[in-house]
Amino acid sequence: MKKKVLLGMSGGVDSSVAAYLLKEQGYDVIGVTMQIWQDDEEFEEREGGCCSLSAVADARRVAQSLDIPFHVMNFKEDFKEKVIDYFVDEYLVGRTPNPCIACNKHIKFDLFLKKAMAMGIDYVATGHYAIIGQNGHRYTLRKSEDSRKDQTYALYNLTQFQLSRTLMPCGEYTKDEIREIAKKIGLRVHNKKDSEEICFVYDNDHGGYINRNYPGKVKEGNFIDKNGKILGKHKGIVYYTIGQRKGLGIALGKPVYVTDIKPETNEVVLGDEEEIFTRVLVAKDINLISMDILYAPMEVEAKIRYSARPEKALIEPIDGGHKIKVTFKEKQRAITKGQSVVFYDGDMVLGGGVIE
């Protein structure tokens, strides 16, 4: 019997071509769009978002053209609890979260996989750009063929079990090749632009989103310098992140940057650019792919945000391996609490954690 695959379809070109590739490889493919949108008319009706109603229509059309079954599954409450509430709570305590990493960890590769298994389906699949392989008994995660589109940074939380039950066929191709395949097989989404914003913050204003949807949570406070001198008023700590220069709404006669956020006093610290460079961080909530636990110091390359270049660093276990200290060879700009640090050995993902 053919192996069955539950494929997450966003209506975009990547997951659409993933459906075609999996079918060509002999899998029995079932397309699913995860309903994660909340009761928000503007969100539901907007064009192009990865999980809006227009995305469902695109995914359904692709499934019909490829002659595969298509369903919409409701993950609305789980998404609110695991992604949106987490996102808001992190900003309210002065950290900068990554909702895509949370969504991958809790929704796409946990609840979605559990649903597939409950249905007797062998694998889940997505249109992510990453390569899952095996080294002996251990599953591995490698960077995709297209370094510009590689998504391994957001996938470091995958467990050995999840990797064993997940397929990512797009990882072996470049984005241009994926678009070319879509065009060749007549998919209308072949030139659909990529969704880059946070899917539930449709105007890219996360502070405004929190202020609108969680009234009374966002409070004005003081901008201060490192010595505690009051420099002016800020509109709420959720609007700011470490390293930010633009949009501060304060003129001090020279460029200033957010160097720290103090949720306990509702203060945002401003300073010179040199103050946002540092070499050391501590990460918690560790997940390692290439090993069970880090026992000894190890030289790696590490990324502190999705768009960053991997930089040389030494990682060391602390707190019995539950946390990892990362010391970079060169100072890094704006290491930010709440973001993730991901470790690489060449193109192999070793694992990662949340910057504490």
C-alpha positions in Angstrom: 0.0 0.0 0.0 1.1 3.6 -0.7 2.3 5.5 2.3 -0.1 8.3 3.3 1.0 11.9 3.8 -1.0 14.7 5.4 0.4 17.9 3.7 0.0 21.3 5.2 -1.2 23.6 2.3 -1.0 27.4 2.7 -2.1 28.2 -0.8 1.4 29.3 -1.7 3.7 28.0 -4.3 6.0 26.0 -2.0 3.3 23.7 -0.4 1.5 23.5 -3.7 4.6 22.1 -5.5 5.3 19.9 -2.4 2.0 18.2 -3.1 3.0 17.6 -6.7 6.5 16.3 -5.8 5.1 13.9 -3.1 2.5 12.6 -5.5 5.2 12.0 -8.1 7.3 10.1 -5.5 4.4 7.7 -5.1 2.8 9.0 -1.8 -1.0 9.1 -1.2 -1.3 12.8 -0.5 -4.0 14.5 1.5 -4.0 18.3 1.5 -4.9 20.2 4.6 -5.2 23.9 5.4 -5.0 24.6 9.1 -7.6 27.1 10.2 -5.8 29.3 12.6 -7.4 32.7 11.9 -9.4 34.2 14.7 -12.7 36.1 14.5 -11.3 38.9 12.6 -13.0 40.1 9.4 -10.1 42.1 8.2 -7.7 39.2 8.6 -10.1 36.7 7.0 -10.7 38.7 3.9 -7.2 40.1 3.2 -5.3 38.8 0.2 -2.1 36.8 0.3 -1.7 35.9 3.9 -0.5 32.3 4.5 -3.6 31.4 6.5 -6.4 33.7 5.3 -9.6 32.7 3.5 -8.0 33.6 0.2 -5.2 31.1 1.0 -7.8 28.4 1.6 -9.3 29.1 -1.8 -5.9 28.9 -3.5 -5.0 25.6 -1.7 -8.4 24.1 -2.6 -7.9 24.9 -6.3 -4.4 23.4 -6.3 -5.6 20.2 -4.6 -8.4 19.9 -7.3 -5.9 20.4 -10.1 -3.6 17.8 -8.7 -6.5 15.5 -7.9 -5.8 15.1 -4.2 -8.3 15.2 -1.3 -8.4 18.6 0.5 -9.7 19.5 4.0 -9.7 22.4 6.4 -8.8 21.5 10.0 -9.6 23.7 12.9 -6.5 24.7 15.0 -8.0 28.1 16.0 -8.0 27.7 19.8 -4.6 25.9 19.9 -3.1 28.6 17.8 -4.4 31.4 20.0 -3.1 29.7 23.2 0.3 28.5 21.9 1.2 31.2 19.4 -0.8 34.5 19.9 -1.0 34.5 23.7 2.7 33.5 23.9 3.6 36.3 21.5 1.7 38.9 23.5 2.9 37.7 26.9 6.6 37.8 25.7 6.3 41.4 24.5 4.6 42.4 27.7 7.6 41.2 29.7 10.2 42.9 27.5 11.2 40.0 25.3 10.9 39.7 21.5 9.3 36.4 20.5 9.4 34.5 17.2 5.8 33.3 16.5 6.8 31.2 13.5 9.1 29.1 15.7 6.3 28.7 18.2 3.8 27.7 15.5 6.3 25.1 14.1 6.9 23.7 17.5 3.4 23.5 18.8 1.1 23.4 15.8 2.6 22.2 12.6 4.9 19.5 14.0 3.1 18.5 17.2 -0.7 18.8 17.0 -0.8 18.4 13.2 1.4 15.3 13.4 -0.7 13.9 16.3 -3.9 14.4 14.2 -2.3 12.6 11.3 -1.3 9.6 13.5 -4.8 9.5 14.9 -6.1 9.2 11.4 -3.6 6.3 10.6 -1.5 8.5 8.3 2.2 7.8 8.1 3.7 11.2 7.6 3.1 14.9 7.7 4.7 17.2 5.1 5.2 20.9 4.6 6.7 23.2 1.9 9.6 24.3 4.2 13.1 24.7 2.7 15.1 22.2 4.7 16.5 18.7 4.2 15.7 15.8 6.5 18.1 12.9 6.4 19.6 10.1 8.5 23.0 9.4 9.9 22.9 5.9 11.3 20.0 5.6 13.7 19.8 9.4 14.1 17.7 11.7 12.0 19.3 14.9 10.8 18.3 18.4 9.6 20.3 20.2 7.0 20.1 23.5 5.2 18.2 23.5 2.0 19.7 23.8 -1.5 18.6 27.4 -1.7 20.6 29.3 0.9 18.5 32.4 0.4 15.3 30.6 1.3 16.7 28.1 3.9 14.2 27.8 6.9 16.2 25.6 9.2 16.5 28.4 11.8 12.8 28.1 12.5 12.8 24.3 12.6 15.5 23.6 15.3 12.8 22.4 17.8 12.1 19.2 15.7 12.5 16.0 17.8 13.9 12.7 16.5 10.4 11.3 16.4 9.0 14.3 14.5 11.8 14.2 12.0 11.1 10.5 11.4 7.5 11.3 10.5 8.1 14.5 8.4 8.7 15.1 4.7 10.0 18.4 3.2 10.4 17.8 -0.5 11.1 21.5 -1.4 14.4 21.4 0.5 16.2 19.7 -2.5 15.3 22.6 -4.8 15.9 26.3 -5.2 12.9 28.7 -5.0 13.3 29.5 -8.8 13.2 25.8 -9.6 10.0 25.4 -7.4 8.3 28.3 -9.3 9.4 26.8 -12.6 7.9 23.4 -11.7 4.6 25.2 -10.6 4.5 27.0 -14.0 5.3 23.9 -16.0 2.4 21.9 -14.4 0.0 24.9 -14.8 -0.5 26.0 -11.2 -1.9 29.6 -11.0 0.1 30.2 -7.8 3.4 29.9 -9.6 4.1 33.6 -9.3 2.3 34.3 -6.0 4.4 36.4 -3.8 5.8 35.0 -0.6 4.1 35.9 2.7 6.7 37.5 4.9 4.7 39.3 7.7 3.5 37.7 10.9 0.3 36.0 9.7 -2.0 37.4 12.4 -0.4 40.9 12.4 -1.6 41.9 9.0 -0.2 45.5 9.1 3.2 44.6 10.5 2.5 46.8 13.6 2.8 44.3 16.5 2.6 47.0 19.1 -0.7 48.3 17.7 -2.0 44.7 17.4 -1.4 44.1 21.1 -2.8 47.5 22.1 -6.0 46.9 20.1 -6.6 43.3 21.1 -5.4 43.4 24.8 -6.8 46.8 26.0 -5.2 48.1 29.2 -2.1 45.9 29.0 0.1 48.5 27.2 1.1 51.5 29.3 3.2 54.5 28.6 6.5 54.8 30.5 9.9 56.5 30.5 12.8 56.4 28.2 16.0 56.5 30.4 19.7 56.3 29.8 22.0 53.7 31.4 22.3 55.9 34.5 18.6 56.1 35.0 18.2 59.7 33.8 14.7 60.3 32.2 15.0 61.2 28.6 11.3 61.3 27.6 8.1 59.2 27.3 7.6 56.0 25.4 4.2 54.6 24.3 4.6 51.1 25.8 7.4 48.6 25.9 5.7 46.3 23.4 6.6 48.7 20.7 10.3 48.3 21.1 13.1 45.8 20.7 16.8 45.7 21.4 18.8 47.5 18.7 15.9 49.6 17.5 16.7 53.1 16.2 13.8 54.1 14.0 10.3 54.9 15.3 11.3 55.8 18.8 9.5 59.1 18.7 12.2 61.0 20.6 14.9 63.4 19.3 18.1 63.7 21.4 20.3 65.4 18.8 22.1 62.1 18.0 21.2 58.6 16.9 20.2 56.5 19.9 19.3 52.8 20.1 17.2 50.6 22.5 19.8 48.9 24.7 17.6 47.3 27.3 13.9 46.9 28.2 12.9 46.9 31.9 9.4 45.4 32.3 9.5 45.6 36.1 9.7 49.5 35.9 8.1 49.9 32.5 11.3 51.6 31.2 13.1 51.5 27.9 16.8 52.2 28.1 18.4 54.2 25.2 22.1 54.5 24.4 24.8 54.5 21.8 25.2 51.9 19.1 28.3 50.4 20.7 26.2 49.4 23.7 24.2 46.9 21.7 27.2 44.8 20.8 28.1 41.8 22.9 29.8 38.4 22.6 28.0 36.3 25.2 24.5 34.9 25.7 22.7 32.2 27.6 20.0 30.0 26.0 17.3 28.0 27.7 14.6 25.6 26.4 17.3 23.7 24.5 16.5 21.2 21.8 19.4 19.3 20.2 19.0 17.3 16.9 22.5 15.9 16.4 22.9 14.6 20.0 20.8 14.0 23.1 22.7 16.5 25.3 25.8 18.7 25.1 28.4 17.3 27.5 31.4 19.4 26.7 32.3 22.7 25.0 32.0 22.6 21.2 33.0 25.0 18.4 30.0 25.8 16.1 28.5 28.5 14.0 25.5 30.2 15.5 22.6 32.4 14.3 20.9 34.8 16.7 18.0 35.7 14.3 16.4 34.4 11.1 18.1 36.9 8.8 21.6 36.8 10.5 24.6 35.1 9.1 26.0 32.1 11.1 29.0 33.3 13.1 31.7 31.3 14.8 31.0 30.6 18.5 31.9 28.3 21.4 28.9 26.6 23.1 29.2 25.2 26.6 26.7 23.3 28.7 25.5 24.9 32.0 22.9 23.9 34.5 23.5 20.2 33.7 23.0 20.8 30.0 19.5 22.4 30.4 21.0 25.7 29.4 23.9 26.6 27.0 26.3 29.5 27.2 27.3 30.8 23.8 30.4 32.9 23.3 30.9 34.4 19.9 34.3 35.0 18.4 33.2 38.5 17.3 30.7 40.8 19.0 27.1 40.4 17.7 24.7 43.3 17.2 21.5 43.4 19.3 21.4 39.9 20.9 17.7 39.9 21.9 15.9 38.1 24.8 13.1 35.9 23.5 14.6 35.3 20.1 16.3 31.9 19.3 19.9 31.0 18.8 20.5 28.1 16.4 23.7 26.1 16.2 25.2 24.7 13.0 28.1 22.5 11.9 28.5 23.4 8.3 25.1 22.9 6.7 24.0 20.5 9.6 21.6 21.8 12.3 22.9 20.8 15.7 20.0 22.4 17.7 19.2 25.6 19.4 17.4 27.4 22.3 15.7 30.6 23.4 17.9 33.5 24.3 17.5 34.2 28.0 
